[in-house]
Amino acid sequence: MSILSLALTRRWLGWLAFTTVFAVVCVGLAQWQWARRVEAVAEIRVVAQNWDAAPVALREVLPGDAPLAPAAEWTPVVLEGEYLVDEQVLVRNRPLAGRPGFEVLTPLLLASGEVFIVNRGWLPTGEAQDSPDVVPMPPTGRVDVIVRLKPGEPTIAGRGAPEGQIATIHLPDLAERIDDGAVVTGAYGLLDSESPAPAERPTAALRPAPDEGPHLSYTFQWYLFALLGFVGFGWALRHEYRALRADETGVPIEPRARRRPSDADIEDEILDARSNQSR
């Protein structure tokens, strides 16, 4: 029997099909990891382009009711209005540097009559209750605010929150809570600065670290696994073929002979032995 005839048997065709499926799955996972890397690199590029840009008017970046374009995320915009402190809510389950905490959302009533949601920053969970010990008050009266735009978040099924708190920054839900004006639902803003500045404020949002993650190495690993699947298939097929040939011929499979040392290798061993004896 030739090795090709063995490979075409039903059992080995089954193993080939299994190996092929395994390779297809590995390639699919590799492409998924590559897509994740492309997304991460695109996000890093957007942060680099927009974080330190000069502030612009809100409607230059967010026209109408359209959702925020991905390329416009983190863009600084300048706003003028008055905080609606009575409509302020806390977003729960917001850890920072390993500490549990909340984010403070304070609606800002603009001169146009619209309401824009401002995320004023992060506060730690209190010592004795599931809420911050103190929530710093925003400035009263007219205030100039610079924020960086962020898209709203989706709802989280089955997750609720106590009175005065929310589980996620879902802008349409916030719009239903506020009766003082039409809420802008295309984006909200991470507070950068406000004038007049209060004596204290929640911890400001940090610039995202430019980390694309391990997706590139995982991509190569999955492609390697796909290749190793066929290598293992070939090795197993050849091993069985040699065993069958040995049974047919009665000649046992001989292990590979060790390479005979060269004269130079023998000479090096003698010199090393003499050197050790002279010490």
C-alpha positions in Angstrom: 0.0 0.0 0.0 1.3 3.4 -0.9 1.0 6.4 1.4 -1.5 8.0 -1.0 -3.7 4.9 -0.8 -3.6 5.0 3.0 -4.5 8.7 2.9 -7.5 7.9 0.7 -9.0 5.4 3.1 -12.2 6.3 4.9 -10.6 6.7 8.3 -7.8 9.1 7.1 -10.2 11.0 4.9 -12.2 11.6 8.1 -9.2 12.8 9.9 -8.4 15.1 7.0 -11.9 16.5 7.2 -11.5 17.1 10.9 -8.1 18.8 10.4 -9.6 21.0 7.7 -12.5 22.1 9.9 -10.0 22.8 12.7 -7.9 24.9 10.4 -11.0 26.8 9.1 -12.0 27.6 12.7 -8.4 28.8 13.5 -8.4 31.0 10.4 -11.7 32.4 11.4 -10.5 33.2 14.9 -7.3 34.7 13.4 -9.4 37.0 11.2 -11.6 38.0 14.2 -8.5 38.9 16.2 -7.2 40.9 13.3 -10.5 42.8 13.0 -10.3 43.6 16.7 -6.8 45.0 16.2 -7.9 47.1 13.3 -10.7 48.5 15.6 -8.2 49.2 18.4 -5.7 51.0 16.0 -8.6 53.1 14.6 -9.6 54.1 18.1 -6.1 55.0 19.0 -5.8 57.2 15.9 -9.1 59.0 16.7 -7.9 59.8 20.2 -4.6 61.1 18.9 -6.3 63.3 16.3 -9.1 64.7 18.5 -8.1 64.8 22.1 -5.9 68.0 21.9 -7.8 69.7 19.1 -9.1 73.2 19.5 -12.7 73.3 20.9 -15.5 74.0 18.3 -19.2 74.6 18.5 -21.4 71.6 19.2 -23.4 71.8 16.0 -20.2 71.8 13.9 -19.6 68.2 15.0 -23.1 67.0 15.9 -25.7 68.4 13.3 -29.3 67.7 14.0 -30.3 64.5 15.8 -27.7 62.3 14.0 -25.6 60.1 16.3 -22.0 61.0 16.8 -19.8 59.9 14.0 -17.0 57.5 15.2 -14.3 59.8 13.7 -15.7 62.7 15.9 -15.4 60.9 19.2 -13.3 62.8 21.8 -13.7 66.1 19.9 -13.7 69.1 22.3 -16.7 71.3 22.0 -17.5 74.6 23.9 -20.9 75.0 25.5 -22.6 77.8 27.4 -25.6 77.3 29.7 -26.8 76.6 33.2 -26.6 73.3 35.1 -29.8 71.6 36.0 -28.7 70.4 39.4 -32.1 69.0 40.3 -31.9 66.6 37.3 -28.4 65.3 38.2 -28.0 61.5 38.4 -25.2 59.1 39.2 -24.1 56.3 36.9 -23.3 53.2 39.1 -20.7 50.4 38.6 -17.9 52.7 37.2 -14.6 51.4 38.6 -11.4 53.5 38.3 -8.0 52.2 39.0 -9.5 49.1 40.7 -11.8 51.2 43.0 -15.6 51.0 42.7 -17.4 54.3 42.1 -19.9 56.4 40.2 -19.9 59.0 37.4 -21.8 62.2 37.8 -24.2 63.3 35.0 -25.4 66.9 35.2 -27.7 68.2 32.4 -26.7 71.6 31.0 -29.5 73.8 29.7 -28.1 75.6 26.6 -29.2 79.1 25.4 -30.9 77.3 22.5 -33.3 75.6 24.9 -31.7 72.2 24.3 -30.3 70.1 27.2 -26.9 68.5 26.9 -25.7 65.8 29.2 -22.4 66.5 30.9 -20.4 63.8 32.6 -18.6 65.8 35.3 -16.3 63.0 36.4 -15.8 60.1 38.8 -16.4 59.7 42.5 -15.6 56.7 44.8 -18.2 54.7 46.5 -18.8 55.9 50.1 -17.5 54.4 53.2 -20.9 53.4 54.7 -23.4 53.5 51.7 -23.7 52.5 48.1 -23.3 56.1 46.9 -20.5 58.8 47.1 -20.0 60.4 50.5 -20.1 63.8 48.9 -21.1 65.0 45.4 -19.3 68.3 44.6 -21.8 70.9 43.4 -21.3 72.4 39.9 -21.1 76.2 39.4 -24.4 78.0 39.6 -25.7 80.5 37.0 -24.2 80.9 33.5 -21.2 78.7 32.9 -18.8 78.1 30.0 -18.0 74.4 29.6 -15.6 72.5 27.4 -16.4 68.8 27.0 -15.2 65.9 24.8 -17.9 64.2 22.9 -18.8 60.5 23.5 -21.5 58.4 22.0 -24.3 57.2 24.3 -24.3 53.7 25.7 -26.8 50.8 25.0 -29.3 49.6 27.6 -28.3 46.7 29.8 -31.1 44.1 30.1 -32.1 43.2 33.7 -29.9 45.8 35.3 -31.6 48.4 37.4 -30.6 51.2 39.8 -31.9 52.9 42.9 -33.6 56.3 42.8 -31.2 59.0 41.6 -28.9 56.5 39.9 -28.8 54.8 36.4 -27.1 51.7 35.2 -25.9 53.0 31.8 -25.7 56.3 29.9 -28.6 55.6 27.6 -29.4 59.1 26.3 -33.0 58.3 25.1 -33.8 57.1 28.7 -32.3 60.3 30.1 -34.3 62.4 27.7 -37.5 60.9 29.2 -36.4 61.9 32.7 -35.8 65.6 31.9 -38.7 68.0 31.2 -36.7 71.2 31.0 -35.9 71.0 27.3 -35.2 68.7 24.3 -32.2 66.5 25.3 -29.4 66.1 22.8 -29.3 62.3 22.2 -26.6 62.1 19.6 -23.8 62.3 22.2 -22.9 63.4 25.7 -19.7 65.1 26.9 -16.8 64.3 29.3 -16.1 67.5 31.2 -12.7 69.0 30.5 -13.1 72.4 32.1 -15.8 74.8 33.3 -15.7 78.5 34.1 -16.3 79.7 36.7 -14.4 76.8 38.2 -15.8 75.3 41.4 -13.7 74.7 44.5 -13.7 71.0 43.9 -15.0 68.7 41.2 -15.2 64.9 40.5 -12.1 63.2 39.1 -11.7 64.2 35.5 -11.7 61.5 32.7 -8.3 60.3 31.8 -6.9 60.2 28.2 -7.2 56.6 27.0 -3.9 54.8 26.8 -2.7 54.0 23.3 -2.8 50.2 23.8 -3.9 48.0 20.9 -3.8 44.9 23.0 -2.5 41.4 22.1 -4.6 41.0 19.0 -1.7 40.9 16.6 0.1 38.1 18.4 -3.1 36.2 18.8 -3.7 36.5 15.0 -0.3 34.9 14.3 -0.9 32.2 16.9 -4.2 31.1 15.4 -2.7 30.9 11.9 0.1 28.9 13.3 -2.3 26.5 15.0 -4.1 26.0 11.6 -0.7 25.1 10.0 0.3 22.8 12.9 -3.0 20.9 12.4 -1.9 19.8 8.9 1.7 19.2 10.1 0.3 16.9 12.8 -1.9 15.1 10.3 1.0 14.5 8.0 3.2 13.2 10.8 0.5 10.8 12.0 -0.1 9.6 8.5 3.5 8.9 7.8 4.0 7.2 11.1 1.2 4.8 10.4 2.4 4.2 6.9 5.9 3.2 8.2 4.3 0.9 10.7 2.3 -0.8 8.0 5.4 -1.2 5.8 7.3 -2.7 8.7 4.5 -5.3 9.2 4.5 -6.1 5.5 8.2 -6.5 5.1 9.0 -7.8 8.5 11.7 -5.2 8.9 11.3 -3.2 12.1 11.3 0.5 12.1 14.9 1.6 12.9 15.4 4.7 14.9 17.3 7.5 13.2 21.0 6.9 13.6 22.9 9.5 15.6 25.3 11.6 13.8 28.9 10.3 14.1 31.1 12.9 15.7 33.6 14.4 13.4 37.4 14.5 14.0 37.1 18.1 15.1 34.4 17.2 17.7 36.7 14.4 19.1 39.6 16.8 19.3 37.6 19.4 21.1 36.5 16.8 23.7 40.1 15.7 24.3 41.2 19.3 24.8 38.3 20.0 27.2 39.2 16.9 29.2 42.9 17.9 29.5 41.8 21.4 30.5 39.6 20.1 33.3 42.4 17.8 34.6 44.9 20.6 34.7 42.7 22.8 36.9 
